[in-house]
Amino acid sequence: MLVSVVVLLPLAVAVLLVAVRTVPERVASWAWVVTSAVDLALVGWMWWRFDPAVDASAPGVAGGVDFDAKVRWIPSVDASYHVGVDGISLPLIAMSGVLFLACAVWSLRERHRPRTYAALFLFLQTACLGTFAALDLILFFVFFDLTIVAMYFVIAGWGHGDRRRSALKFFLYTFVGSLALLVGFIGLFLGSDERTFDMVALASDPPLRDDPVAGGLVLLAVGIGLAVKTPLFPFHTWLPDAHTDAPAAGSAILAGVLLKLGTYGFVRIAMPMLPGAWRDWAVVAVAAGVVSVVWGALVALAQQDFKRMVAYTSVNHMGYVLLGLGAAGLVGHADDAARTVATVGAVVQMVSHGLLTGALFLLAGVLWARGGTHAFGRWGGLARPAPLFAGCLAVAAFGSLGLPGLSAFIAEFQIFTGALQAVPVPTVIAVTGILLTAGLFLLALQRLLTGDTAVPPGVQADVRGDVPVDMRGRELVAVVPLLVLSLVIGVLPWLLLDVVEPAAELVATLLARGTG
């Protein structure tokens, strides 16, 4: 019941905002803030009560999932409204709750149809949380597709630049990917002995385990659908335009939450439900991850627009996730501990990337709000007139390049530790991606923060000669908690790892079935 409240509360408020037109626009913006805060508090309560070592045989608990609820829905195909959380989904739900609250606070500045804007983001919040909580493939697909619809309207309605073209490109790419995903889900249903879409049942008794050809084809369909959403090279071409033209809050959610729906799908669906096929084709996952790491960093290094640069770093960081998950599949060359460590690192990387990249996109929004551009050539020397902005940007940048003491280091360290035994050469190549990432972020800091102060012509100095570009109260309230959480994970990683590790160990065990 509690998970359903967390998932559906934002939708209920969104419907209320749309239906009751007499609600003042300003009240609608604050309603989004309050709803997200209440939702996050409920997630915090779930985290407090969650038992990472939950007994799979306990009453009301299915397959190590806690707070589960199941309601009959489409009995002819054994599809149900089935939701719950485990040590993989709960951290991502919590990270999503934090990001949506940050974006709600950030968007209190919104003056263009704020009621519709708030309602759309609340709808998007339900779709994202529902995808992470879903334990039925059809329910997963419904929520997964609804995120595409909501983000399309966010970009088209409140973006900038060639927003309609970017929104259409985003929708078409990701919708075609979701169709491939649906084909894969149908293949899982037809290949299962029980003819069910229940994710717990499919993970317990994997379909197509005796048919490697059919299993490989189903994995291909599922993999394409998830790779487009992640996105991985070469399915990433929709990403830069969508990020560049989306509003700051839209970019933060797109990178921080929506991209994780793809990588989460690999952990939740592909690995436990198609263990044999994943092991057979894990080397392809590793290759895709390494190429995404290097390609994303190189292309980001060449960008002249800060927001576009951050967008390409998402391809780089999601490549690390797939490297870890692919290495976990090569069970013939890695022991159980290495497999678990790689999987844990991939999940932590999802959380870390959501926090840090969400902060970076909101910081890009500061530049746009002041000068209407993210171009490196239009800004410079901001450390003196904007010390708060410079400090936040430095922390987010150093966190993203994997500096010890912040969350990305914990994630990447575990990915490399778990992957090195199974795939030493690809892992060494991927490590070079850290050098490229460090180079591009240090270069960005140099361009934006050092040298003589330079601002676009529209930014006027005040009577004292100071350039008013520094962050304001609501912007700090939105960004600083994201950076603080990254610091907490970096300094006290056990707070997150104690939740993630038992679930990751279970995924690794399910993946190793049939290997002797």
Secondary structure, DSSP 8 states (H G I E B T S, - for coil): -HHHHHHHHHHHHHHHHHH-TTS-HHHHHHHHHHHHHHHHHHHHHHHHH--TT--TTSTT-BTTBEEEEEEEEEGGGTEEEEEEE-TTHHHHHHHHHHHHHHHHHHGGG--SSHHHHHHHHHHHHHHHHHHHHB-BHHHHHHHHHHHHHHHHHHHHHH--SSHHHHHHHHHHHHHHHHHHHHHHHHHHHHHSSS---BHHHHHHS-TTTT-HHHHHHHHHHHHHHHHHHTT-TTS-TTHHHHHHHS-HHHHHHIIIIIHHHHHHHIIIIIHHHSHHHHHHHHHHHHHHHHHHHHHHHHHHHT-SBHHHHHHHHHHHHHHHHHHHHHHHH-GGGS-HHHHHHHHHHHHHHHHHHHHHHHHHHHHHHHHHHHHS--BGGG-B-TTTT-HHHHHHHHHHHHHHTT-TTSHHHHHHHHHHHHHHTT-HHHHHHHHHHHHHHHHHHHHHHHHHHSSS-B--TT----TTS----S--HHHHHHHHHHHHHHHHHHH-THHHHHHHHHHHHHHHHHHTTT--
